[in-house]
Amino acid sequence: MQRKKRGRQVVGPAKDISRRRFLQISGSAAGVLLAGLPRGWVGGAYADDGPETNQIRIGIIALTDCSSIVMAHELGLFKKYGIESTVSKEASWAVIRDRLTLGENQATHMLYGMPYGSTMGLAGSPKKAMIIPFCLNHNGQAITLNKELRDKGIRQPSEIKPLADAAREAGEPLTFAMTFPTGTHAMWMRYWLAAGGINPDKDVTLITIPPPQMVANMKVGKMDGFCVGEPWNARAIADDIGFTAITTQQMWKDHPEKVFALTEEFADKNPKTVRALLRALIESSQFIDKLENRKQVAETVSRPQYINCDSNIILGRLLGRYDYGDGRSEQDPLYMTFYDRDTNFPWKSHGIWWISQFRRWGMVGADADYGVVDKVHRPDIYREVAKELGVAAPVQDAKAEALFDGVNFDPAAPEQYAQSFTVKNLS
């Protein structure tokens, strides 16, 4: 009994000693195991850099260039960085703006120019400061004209001008559509028409139509041409209601297109969340720009909850295979990019170009504040995330550009640039 008692007396202390020793040993072992990982790393995310807000609703429009957002969601990349994402397809760019402004969506797929329109309170936009820390894509939009113009052999805006002049004099001006007054498609359509001597505000009628509704509206004869993103230009050809007159990459090589936008208020309160979102988007963009992945991308984004279009119609131009619908076809090396050639970097010079076009078309006056670019464009956020991921980023914030009409853009002289155009509505 005594031996047994002595044994029982030893058991308690022995367990205590063993437990303490185990914790010491396991703690040391864990330290060794984690020694090779960055400080704060826990299961694929940084414990000391986790998002302040992890439930994020992201707005998209049914366009191929929403792919980085969709694939980051579908591949689990948002989740990898601590974000529980919801992708919300919206009906129009106005709804995209309003849901971001109201906080119903915390981030969004957005047209270049729209964050400026909201920050500056232009074209009826409620004034709400927004930021651009990331560009989603370059290239991949087009101007589509109807079959009647195709059958007349019309290809250039200069060939449209006499028709536009005659129609205006007859009181039935030609009609062209874009997707939002301060957005990319409005600027591409305006720039292209003006290159042919057509004033988009005086010589023709310019209307706003949501992207997914472009083809249906052309089919019923509501417009003579439109500018929109893919796949709706390709869809117009597949449905034999129009043809591609020009792609936007033919107008401006590697031009900026859609952005990932947030309100300044949300970004200031949630800097770790913003960085987590950008990490996921960079990885998604890299995935998409491996051409062997684009079939998977097309099949994914074609689903009803995203674009709701035949995946083959999406895939063709996503691979640079262009059938223009008028007998021309080519393998375009300047297809839509999502990562390559510094696609994701938010160049401040692109913001300056947009304000110069607002100025050109009378949306802002001579007192245009080009300094707002420093508020809206945030390459500092992008560079921080790129450095974390080992991704190279440009060291400059601005660069000169050359468009198809030979008018060169110098970001250091935007007012001179706006004044240099023959067709303009300077106020």
Secondary structure, DSSP 8 states (H G I E B T S, - for coil): -HHHHHHHHHHHHHHHHHHHHHHHHHHHHHHHHHTTS-TTEETTEEGGG--S--EEEEEE-SSGGGHHHHHHHHTTHHHHTT-EEEEEE-SSHHHHHHHHHTTSSSEEEEETTHHHHHHHT-TT-----EEEEEE--B--EEEEEEHHHHHTT--SHHHHHHHHHHHHHTT---EEEES-TTSHHHHHHHHHHHHTT--TTTTSEEEE--GGGHHHHHHTT--SEEEEETTHHHHHHHTTSEEEEEEHHHHSTT-B-EEEEEEHHHHHH-HHHHHHHHHHHHHHHHHHTSGGGHHHHHHHHTSTTTT-S-HHHHHHHHTTEEE-SSS-EEE-TT--BSSTTTTT---HHHHHHHHHHHHHTTSS-TT--GGGHHHHB-HHHHHHHHHHHT----S-S---EE-TTS-EE-TT-HHHHHHT-SS----
